[in-house]
Amino acid sequence: MSERVESAVAIFSEGFMCSQAVFAAFSEMLGLEKDMALKIGNGFGGGVARRQDICGAVSGAIMAIGLKYGKTVASDTASHEKTYSTVESFCEEFAKRNGSINCYEILGFDLAAAQEKGLFSTVCHKCVRDAAQIVENLLKDNI
């Protein structure tokens, strides 16, 4: 495992949300302090505030991609398109590895049942690792 992937897994293992772990693992190299990334990423865990919508690891990855490529000028269509195409590539690969980008579909249970079955330490751990690996691969030429 690479340093960034190991960092994402370690942050998740410390008790941070999946979204925080993936985003924070890439934030400093992209110009954002880790503490700020942890704060920004907090609400996306559990599929956005435990709603089990989009997987938090996916949200963290999308935030990292946006931090790298996102536009800061409204008319910057090149940055916008680069962000969207990179996010699309990420989502395709993540879904290929995990069956979906949706938290509930990945876990197959509500969060209480998932916790009871120990899925956070297995399925969610894998999602964090996969998300970090995919983002690293997508950004590797530009980091």
N, C-alpha and C positions, 0 to 999 in steps of 0.2 A: 504494500500500500504506500502511496505517496504521502508526503508530509501534510498536504492539505486534506486528503481523505482521512488520514489518521487524526488530524485535528478535528474534523467534523464529527467523527465517531467518538472521540474523547469528550468533546463538548456535550454531545447528546448523552453520553454515559454519565456525565457529571450531574445530569438532571435538567438540563435546558431542553427546550422544545426542539423538535426536528427542524423547524423553520429557522430557529436561531442558530442551530448547529451548522447547517449548511451555509447560511449567509455569513456568519461570523468567520468561518474557516477561510473565506475568500476576501473579506472586507478590507483588511489592512493593506493587502497588496494592491487593492483597487482604490486606496485613498480614504477609507473610512475607518475610524477607530473601532476596535472590537466592541467596546462597551456600547457605543452608539448602535452598531449592528445588532447587538443582543437586544437592545430596547426596541428597535424598529421591527425586528423579526418576531417579537414575543406574541403578538396577536394572531399570527398565522398558524400556530401550532394546533394540532388536533383537527386539521382540515378547516382552518379559520375559526378560532375561538371555540373549539370543540364541536363545530357544526358538522364535521366530517365531510366537508365539500372537498376542494382541491387539497391534496396531500401537502402538509407543511414542508416536507423536504423539497417538494416541487416549488412551492412558493419561495423558499429560501434560495433555490437555484435561480428562479426567475428574477429575484431581486439582485442577485450577483450579476446576472447577465445584463440587467438594466443599468447597474452601476458601471459596468464596463462600456456598454455600447449606447445607452439611452441618450436621446436627444435633449439638449438644453436650450435649443433655439427652435421655435415653433416651425419654422420653414425647413428644418434639417431633415429632409425625407430620407437621405442616405442612412443616417444613424437610426432613424425609426425603422426602416426596412431591415437593417442589419440586426437590430434588436429582435424584431418579430421573426425573422428567419432563423436566428439562433435559438430563440425560445421554441419555435416549432420543431427544430431538430432535437432539442432537449426532450420535449414532451414525447415525441415519437420513440426515442430510444428508451426513455423511462417507462413508458407504457409497454414497450416490447419486453422489458425485463420484469415488470411488476403487474402486468395485466390491465393497468389503468393509471390515471393520474389522480383519481378520486379516492380519498381516504377510506370511505366506507366500503367501496368496491375492493380495495386492496386488502383491508382487514377482514371483510366479510361479517363483521359484528359491530355492534355499537361499542363505544369506548369502554364502558364498564365491563362488558363481556370480554373485550379484547385484553383489558388489563388483567382480568381474572384468569384468562388463558395464557398469560405471559407473552402476548404478541408484541408488546412494546420492545422487549429485549430481543426479539427474533425478527419479526416482519419489519417493524419500524427501524430497527438497527440496520437492516439490509437496505431499506429505502434511503436512509441517510447516506450510507456508503455508496449506493448506486448513484444518487443525485450528485454527490461530490465528485465521483469518478467521471460522470458524464460532463459536468460543468468544466472540470479540469481539462478533459479532452477537447471540448469545444473552444476553450479559451487559450489552450496551451501555446498556440502560435502567437498570441497577442499579449501574453502576461509579461 
